[in-house]
């Protein structure tokens, strides 16, 4: 029987370009009323933030 995940990954990582044409990465939590979002210069940093984020809203 496959293991059932204990929680859902609610943090999304996306890539965009800022006003100066530089590539940026954002980690954003999609949980209601959480409000976590952060911008990073590297995708690795954004993915680390996504993996370690813990919502305080229950």
PDB file of N, CA, C and O in Angstrom:
ATOM      1  N   UNK A   1       0.853  -1.175   0.000  1.00  0.00           N
ATOM      2  CA  UNK A   1       0.000   0.000   0.000  1.00  0.00           C
ATOM      3  C   UNK A   1       0.901   1.242   0.000  1.00  0.00           C
ATOM      4  O   UNK A   1       1.824   1.328   0.810  1.00  0.00           O
ATOM      5  N   UNK A   2       0.647   2.202  -0.896  1.00  0.00           N
ATOM      6  CA  UNK A   2       1.487   3.403  -0.934  1.00  0.00           C
ATOM      7  C   UNK A   2       1.266   4.279   0.296  1.00  0.00           C
ATOM      8  O   UNK A   2       0.184   4.317   0.881  1.00  0.00           O
ATOM      9  N   UNK A   3       2.315   4.968   0.657  1.00  0.00           N
ATOM     10  CA  UNK A   3       2.238   5.874   1.812  1.00  0.00           C
ATOM     11  C   UNK A   3       1.349   7.072   1.474  1.00  0.00           C
ATOM     12  O   UNK A   3       1.396   7.600   0.363  1.00  0.00           O
ATOM     13  N   UNK A   4       0.558   7.483   2.426  1.00  0.00           N
ATOM     14  CA  UNK A   4      -0.316   8.646   2.250  1.00  0.00           C
ATOM     15  C   UNK A   4       0.433   9.877   2.758  1.00  0.00           C
ATOM     16  O   UNK A   4       0.907   9.885   3.894  1.00  0.00           O
ATOM     17  N   UNK A   5       0.545  10.923   1.924  1.00  0.00           N
ATOM     18  CA  UNK A   5       1.245  12.120   2.402  1.00  0.00           C
ATOM     19  C   UNK A   5       0.524  12.741   3.590  1.00  0.00           C
ATOM     20  O   UNK A   5      -0.705  12.802   3.617  1.00  0.00           O
ATOM     21  N   UNK A   6       1.290  13.201   4.568  1.00  0.00           N
ATOM     22  CA  UNK A   6       0.711  13.768   5.773  1.00  0.00           C
ATOM     23  C   UNK A   6       0.293  15.221   5.580  1.00  0.00           C
ATOM     24  O   UNK A   6      -0.503  15.743   6.361  1.00  0.00           O
ATOM     25  N   UNK A   7       0.816  15.873   4.559  1.00  0.00           N
ATOM     26  CA  UNK A   7       0.444  17.256   4.296  1.00  0.00           C
ATOM     27  C   UNK A   7       0.622  17.528   2.809  1.00  0.00           C
ATOM     28  O   UNK A   7       1.322  16.801   2.104  1.00  0.00           O
ATOM     29  N   UNK A   8      -0.020  18.579   2.357  1.00  0.00           N
ATOM     30  CA  UNK A   8       0.087  18.971   0.957  1.00  0.00           C
ATOM     31  C   UNK A   8       1.131  20.066   0.821  1.00  0.00           C
ATOM     32  O   UNK A   8       1.285  20.892   1.720  1.00  0.00           O
ATOM     33  N   UNK A   9       1.838  20.079  -0.281  1.00  0.00           N
ATOM     34  CA  UNK A   9       2.773  21.155  -0.574  1.00  0.00           C
ATOM     35  C   UNK A   9       1.961  22.336  -1.101  1.00  0.00           C
ATOM     36  O   UNK A   9       1.418  22.293  -2.205  1.00  0.00           O
ATOM     37  N   UNK A  10       1.890  23.373  -0.299  1.00  0.00           N
ATOM     38  CA  UNK A  10       1.106  24.540  -0.671  1.00  0.00           C
ATOM     39  C   UNK A  10       1.964  25.667  -1.211  1.00  0.00           C
ATOM     40  O   UNK A  10       1.435  26.693  -1.639  1.00  0.00           O
ATOM     41  N   UNK A  11       3.279  25.496  -1.200  1.00  0.00           N
ATOM     42  CA  UNK A  11       4.163  26.562  -1.657  1.00  0.00           C
ATOM     43  C   UNK A  11       4.531  26.320  -3.111  1.00  0.00           C
ATOM     44  O   UNK A  11       5.000  25.240  -3.468  1.00  0.00           O
ATOM     45  N   UNK A  12       4.319  27.323  -3.945  1.00  0.00           N
ATOM     46  CA  UNK A  12       4.646  27.272  -5.356  1.00  0.00           C
ATOM     47  C   UNK A  12       5.900  28.091  -5.606  1.00  0.00           C
ATOM     48  O   UNK A  12       6.118  29.110  -4.951  1.00  0.00           O
ATOM     49  N   UNK A  13       6.726  27.654  -6.548  1.00  0.00           N
ATOM     50  CA  UNK A  13       7.919  28.389  -6.958  1.00  0.00           C
ATOM     51  C   UNK A  13       7.723  28.795  -8.408  1.00  0.00           C
ATOM     52  O   UNK A  13       7.383  27.967  -9.253  1.00  0.00           O
ATOM     53  N   UNK A  14       7.939  30.073  -8.689  1.00  0.00           N
ATOM     54  CA  UNK A  14       7.779  30.578 -10.042  1.00  0.00           C
ATOM     55  C   UNK A  14       8.950  31.449 -10.455  1.00  0.00           C
ATOM     56  O   UNK A  14       9.689  31.960  -9.613  1.00  0.00           O
ATOM     57  N   UNK A  15       9.112  31.612 -11.763  1.00  0.00           N
ATOM     58  CA  UNK A  15      10.190  32.421 -12.325  1.00  0.00           C
ATOM     59  C   UNK A  15       9.573  33.598 -13.080  1.00  0.00           C
ATOM     60  O   UNK A  15       8.560  33.451 -13.764  1.00  0.00           O
ATOM     61  N   UNK A  16      10.191  34.748 -12.946  1.00  0.00           N
ATOM     62  CA  UNK A  16       9.730  35.943 -13.651  1.00  0.00           C
ATOM     63  C   UNK A  16      10.925  36.852 -13.925  1.00  0.00           C
ATOM     64  O   UNK A  16      12.024  36.605 -13.430  1.00  0.00           O
ATOM     65  N   UNK A  17      10.713  37.888 -14.703  1.00  0.00           N
ATOM     66  CA  UNK A  17      11.752  38.866 -15.006  1.00  0.00           C
ATOM     67  C   UNK A  17      11.368  40.192 -14.377  1.00  0.00           C
ATOM     68  O   UNK A  17      10.233  40.646 -14.516  1.00  0.00           O
ATOM     69  N   UNK A  18      12.315  40.814 -13.683  1.00  0.00           N
ATOM     70  CA  UNK A  18      12.028  42.100 -13.055  1.00  0.00           C
ATOM     71  C   UNK A  18      12.067  43.212 -14.103  1.00  0.00           C
ATOM     72  O   UNK A  18      12.248  42.938 -15.289  1.00  0.00           O
ATOM     73  N   UNK A  19      11.901  44.443 -13.678  1.00  0.00           N
ATOM     74  CA  UNK A  19      11.853  45.588 -14.578  1.00  0.00           C
ATOM     75  C   UNK A  19      13.134  45.830 -15.355  1.00  0.00           C
ATOM     76  O   UNK A  19      13.119  46.517 -16.377  1.00  0.00           O
ATOM     77  N   UNK A  20      14.234  45.279 -14.886  1.00  0.00           N
ATOM     78  CA  UNK A  20      15.522  45.446 -15.571  1.00  0.00           C
ATOM     79  C   UNK A  20      15.904  44.237 -16.411  1.00  0.00           C
ATOM     80  O   UNK A  20      17.019  44.170 -16.928  1.00  0.00           O
ATOM     81  N   UNK A  21      14.992  43.283 -16.552  1.00  0.00           N
ATOM     82  CA  UNK A  21      15.233  42.115 -17.387  1.00  0.00           C
ATOM     83  C   UNK A  21      15.995  40.997 -16.708  1.00  0.00           C
ATOM     84  O   UNK A  21      16.393  40.038 -17.369  1.00  0.00           O
ATOM     85  N   UNK A  22      16.208  41.094 -15.410  1.00  0.00           N
ATOM     86  CA  UNK A  22      16.910  40.043 -14.682  1.00  0.00           C
ATOM     87  C   UNK A  22      15.939  38.954 -14.277  1.00  0.00           C
ATOM     88  O   UNK A  22      14.793  39.232 -13.926  1.00  0.00           O
ATOM     89  N   UNK A  23      16.401  37.707 -14.325  1.00  0.00           N
ATOM     90  CA  UNK A  23      15.570  36.575 -13.933  1.00  0.00           C
ATOM     91  C   UNK A  23      15.494  36.507 -12.409  1.00  0.00           C
ATOM     92  O   UNK A  23      16.518  36.538 -11.727  1.00  0.00           O
ATOM     93  N   UNK A  24      14.279  36.416 -11.883  1.00  0.00           N
ATOM     94  CA  UNK A  24      14.038  36.309 -10.443  1.00  0.00           C
ATOM     95  C   UNK A  24      13.152  35.098 -10.192  1.00  0.00           C
ATOM     96  O   UNK A  24      12.508  34.580 -11.105  1.00  0.00           O
ATOM     97  N   UNK A  25      13.130  34.655  -8.938  1.00  0.00           N
ATOM     98  CA  UNK A  25      12.336  33.495  -8.561  1.00  0.00           C
ATOM     99  C   UNK A  25      11.549  33.843  -7.303  1.00  0.00           C
ATOM    100  O   UNK A  25      12.047  34.542  -6.420  1.00  0.00           O
ATOM    101  N   UNK A  26      10.332  33.356  -7.232  1.00  0.00           N
ATOM    102  CA  UNK A  26       9.467  33.659  -6.095  1.00  0.00           C
ATOM    103  C   UNK A  26       8.925  32.361  -5.498  1.00  0.00           C
ATOM    104  O   UNK A  26       8.590  31.419  -6.215  1.00  0.00           O
ATOM    105  N   UNK A  27       8.848  32.338  -4.178  1.00  0.00           N
ATOM    106  CA  UNK A  27       8.203  31.240  -3.450  1.00  0.00           C
ATOM    107  C   UNK A  27       6.962  31.834  -2.791  1.00  0.00           C
ATOM    108  O   UNK A  27       7.059  32.813  -2.052  1.00  0.00           O
ATOM    109  N   UNK A  28       5.795  31.243  -3.056  1.00  0.00           N
ATOM    110  CA  UNK A  28       4.526  31.783  -2.583  1.00  0.00           C
ATOM    111  C   UNK A  28       3.680  30.653  -2.015  1.00  0.00           C
ATOM    112  O   UNK A  28       3.502  29.617  -2.656  1.00  0.00           O
ATOM    113  N   UNK A  29       3.160  30.858  -0.807  1.00  0.00           N
ATOM    114  CA  UNK A  29       2.276  29.874  -0.190  1.00  0.00           C
ATOM    115  C   UNK A  29       0.846  30.147  -0.654  1.00  0.00           C
ATOM    116  O   UNK A  29       0.391  31.291  -0.648  1.00  0.00           O
ATOM    117  N   UNK A  30       0.149  29.093  -1.053  1.00  0.00           N
ATOM    118  CA  UNK A  30      -1.211  29.234  -1.563  1.00  0.00           C
ATOM    119  C   UNK A  30      -2.274  28.912  -0.518  1.00  0.00           C
ATOM    120  O   UNK A  30      -3.461  28.860  -0.841  1.00  0.00           O
ATOM    121  N   UNK A  31      -1.868  28.699   0.720  1.00  0.00           N
ATOM    122  CA  UNK A  31      -2.838  28.415   1.773  1.00  0.00           C
ATOM    123  C   UNK A  31      -3.642  29.679   2.096  1.00  0.00           C
ATOM    124  O   UNK A  31      -3.090  30.779   2.090  1.00  0.00           O
ATOM    125  N   UNK A  32      -4.930  29.530   2.376  1.00  0.00           N
ATOM    126  CA  UNK A  32      -5.744  30.693   2.728  1.00  0.00           C
ATOM    127  C   UNK A  32      -5.199  31.395   3.973  1.00  0.00           C
ATOM    128  O   UNK A  32      -4.861  30.746   4.963  1.00  0.00           O
ATOM    129  N   UNK A  33      -5.118  32.695   3.916  1.00  0.00           N
ATOM    130  CA  UNK A  33      -4.712  33.563   5.018  1.00  0.00           C
ATOM    131  C   UNK A  33      -3.261  33.380   5.469  1.00  0.00           C
ATOM    132  O   UNK A  33      -2.901  33.866   6.541  1.00  0.00           O
ATOM    133  N   UNK A  34      -2.425  32.704   4.698  1.00  0.00           N
ATOM    134  CA  UNK A  34      -1.026  32.536   5.098  1.00  0.00           C
ATOM    135  C   UNK A  34      -0.234  33.796   4.784  1.00  0.00           C
ATOM    136  O   UNK A  34       0.375  34.378   5.681  1.00  0.00           O
ATOM    137  N   UNK A  35      -0.231  34.224   3.532  1.00  0.00           N
ATOM    138  CA  UNK A  35       0.436  35.465   3.162  1.00  0.00           C
ATOM    139  C   UNK A  35       1.939  35.368   2.954  1.00  0.00           C
ATOM    140  O   UNK A  35       2.585  36.400   2.774  1.00  0.00           O
ATOM    141  N   UNK A  36       2.531  34.164   2.971  1.00  0.00           N
ATOM    142  CA  UNK A  36       3.968  34.029   2.768  1.00  0.00           C
ATOM    143  C   UNK A  36       4.314  34.183   1.300  1.00  0.00           C
ATOM    144  O   UNK A  36       3.737  33.509   0.447  1.00  0.00           O
ATOM    145  N   UNK A  37       5.249  35.064   1.006  1.00  0.00           N
ATOM    146  CA  UNK A  37       5.845  35.162  -0.320  1.00  0.00           C
ATOM    147  C   UNK A  37       7.210  35.804  -0.170  1.00  0.00           C
ATOM    148  O   UNK A  37       7.412  36.674   0.677  1.00  0.00           O
ATOM    149  N   UNK A  38       8.150  35.364  -1.006  1.00  0.00           N
ATOM    150  CA  UNK A  38       9.507  35.895  -0.951  1.00  0.00           C
ATOM    151  C   UNK A  38      10.139  35.795  -2.330  1.00  0.00           C
ATOM    152  O   UNK A  38       9.887  34.846  -3.071  1.00  0.00           O
ATOM    153  N   UNK A  39      10.966  36.785  -2.670  1.00  0.00           N
ATOM    154  CA  UNK A  39      11.672  36.820  -3.940  1.00  0.00           C
ATOM    155  C   UNK A  39      13.134  36.463  -3.715  1.00  0.00           C
ATOM    156  O   UNK A  39      13.736  36.834  -2.707  1.00  0.00           O
ATOM    157  N   UNK A  40      13.694  35.727  -4.686  1.00  0.00           N
ATOM    158  CA  UNK A  40      15.080  35.274  -4.594  1.00  0.00           C
ATOM    159  C   UNK A  40      15.766  35.443  -5.939  1.00  0.00           C
ATOM    160  O   UNK A  40      15.119  35.486  -6.985  1.00  0.00           O
ATOM    161  N   UNK A  41      17.092  35.538  -5.891  1.00  0.00           N
ATOM    162  CA  UNK A  41      17.877  35.643  -7.120  1.00  0.00           C
ATOM    163  C   UNK A  41      18.140  34.280  -7.751  1.00  0.00           C
ATOM    164  O   UNK A  41      18.351  34.194  -8.961  1.00  0.00           O
ATOM    165  N   UNK A  42      18.130  33.213  -6.951  1.00  0.00           N
ATOM    166  CA  UNK A  42      18.385  31.875  -7.494  1.00  0.00           C
ATOM    167  C   UNK A  42      17.184  30.969  -7.240  1.00  0.00           C
ATOM    168  O   UNK A  42      16.482  31.103  -6.237  1.00  0.00           O
ATOM    169  N   UNK A  43      16.971  30.057  -8.159  1.00  0.00           N
ATOM    170  CA  UNK A  43      15.868  29.118  -8.013  1.00  0.00           C
ATOM    171  C   UNK A  43      16.121  28.169  -6.839  1.00  0.00           C
ATOM    172  O   UNK A  43      15.181  27.746  -6.165  1.00  0.00           O
ATOM    173  N   UNK A  44      17.376  27.841  -6.599  1.00  0.00           N
ATOM    174  CA  UNK A  44      17.721  26.962  -5.486  1.00  0.00           C
ATOM    175  C   UNK A  44      17.267  27.550  -4.154  1.00  0.00           C
ATOM    176  O   UNK A  44      16.731  26.837  -3.305  1.00  0.00           O
ATOM    177  N   UNK A  45      17.482  28.839  -3.975  1.00  0.00           N
ATOM    178  CA  UNK A  45      17.062  29.493  -2.734  1.00  0.00           C
ATOM    179  C   UNK A  45      15.540  29.495  -2.610  1.00  0.00           C
ATOM    180  O   UNK A  45      15.007  29.286  -1.521  1.00  0.00           O
ATOM    181  N   UNK A  46      14.841  29.727  -3.714  1.00  0.00           N
ATOM    182  CA  UNK A  46      13.374  29.718  -3.685  1.00  0.00           C
ATOM    183  C   UNK A  46      12.839  28.325  -3.359  1.00  0.00           C
ATOM    184  O   UNK A  46      11.875  28.193  -2.605  1.00  0.00           O
ATOM    185  N   UNK A  47      13.459  27.287  -3.921  1.00  0.00           N
ATOM    186  CA  UNK A  47      13.024  25.931  -3.635  1.00  0.00           C
ATOM    187  C   UNK A  47      13.311  25.541  -2.181  1.00  0.00           C
ATOM    188  O   UNK A  47      12.528  24.816  -1.567  1.00  0.00           O
ATOM    189  N   UNK A  48      14.423  26.016  -1.636  1.00  0.00           N
ATOM    190  CA  UNK A  48      14.722  25.761  -0.232  1.00  0.00           C
ATOM    191  C   UNK A  48      13.679  26.424   0.665  1.00  0.00           C
ATOM    192  O   UNK A  48      13.220  25.819   1.634  1.00  0.00           O
ATOM    193  N   UNK A  49      13.305  27.653   0.349  1.00  0.00           N
ATOM    194  CA  UNK A  49      12.266  28.337   1.118  1.00  0.00           C
ATOM    195  C   UNK A  49      10.942  27.588   1.017  1.00  0.00           C
ATOM    196  O   UNK A  49      10.207  27.493   2.000  1.00  0.00           O
ATOM    197  N   UNK A  50      10.636  27.060  -0.155  1.00  0.00           N
ATOM    198  CA  UNK A  50       9.389  26.308  -0.343  1.00  0.00           C
ATOM    199  C   UNK A  50       9.387  25.032   0.487  1.00  0.00           C
ATOM    200  O   UNK A  50       8.363  24.669   1.064  1.00  0.00           O
ATOM    201  N   UNK A  51      10.523  24.353   0.550  1.00  0.00           N
ATOM    202  CA  UNK A  51      10.592  23.104   1.324  1.00  0.00           C
ATOM    203  C   UNK A  51      10.537  23.323   2.818  1.00  0.00           C
ATOM    204  O   UNK A  51      10.012  22.480   3.546  1.00  0.00           O
ATOM    205  N   UNK A  52      11.068  24.436   3.292  1.00  0.00           N
ATOM    206  CA  UNK A  52      11.167  24.649   4.740  1.00  0.00           C
ATOM    207  C   UNK A  52      10.049  25.526   5.314  1.00  0.00           C
ATOM    208  O   UNK A  52       9.983  25.723   6.527  1.00  0.00           O
ATOM    209  N   UNK A  53       9.173  26.053   4.456  1.00  0.00           N
ATOM    210  CA  UNK A  53       8.077  26.920   4.940  1.00  0.00           C
ATOM    211  C   UNK A  53       7.070  26.113   5.750  1.00  0.00           C
ATOM    212  O   UNK A  53       6.685  25.007   5.370  1.00  0.00           O
ATOM    213  N   UNK A  54       6.659  26.680   6.853  1.00  0.00           N
ATOM    214  CA  UNK A  54       5.611  26.090   7.693  1.00  0.00           C
ATOM    215  C   UNK A  54       4.545  27.149   7.921  1.00  0.00           C
ATOM    216  O   UNK A  54       4.835  28.220   8.455  1.00  0.00           O
ATOM    217  N   UNK A  55       3.326  26.862   7.526  1.00  0.00           N
ATOM    218  CA  UNK A  55       2.229  27.803   7.737  1.00  0.00           C
ATOM    219  C   UNK A  55       1.884  27.883   9.214  1.00  0.00           C
ATOM    220  O   UNK A  55       1.783  26.858   9.887  1.00  0.00           O
ATOM    221  N   UNK A  56       1.709  29.063   9.705  1.00  0.00           N
ATOM    222  CA  UNK A  56       1.304  29.256  11.091  1.00  0.00           C
ATOM    223  C   UNK A  56      -0.225  29.350  11.202  1.00  0.00           C
ATOM    224  O   UNK A  56      -0.774  29.254  12.300  1.00  0.00           O
ATOM    225  N   UNK A  57      -0.893  29.531  10.095  1.00  0.00           N
ATOM    226  CA  UNK A  57      -2.354  29.633  10.078  1.00  0.00           C
ATOM    227  C   UNK A  57      -2.948  28.239  10.047  1.00  0.00           C
ATOM    228  O   UNK A  57      -2.538  27.413   9.231  1.00  0.00           O
ATOM    229  N   UNK A  58      -3.879  27.969  10.897  1.00  0.00           N
ATOM    230  CA  UNK A  58      -4.558  26.658  10.929  1.00  0.00           C
ATOM    231  C   UNK A  58      -6.030  26.852  10.789  1.00  0.00           C
ATOM    232  O   UNK A  58      -6.784  25.878  10.791  1.00  0.00           O
TER     233      UNK A  58
END
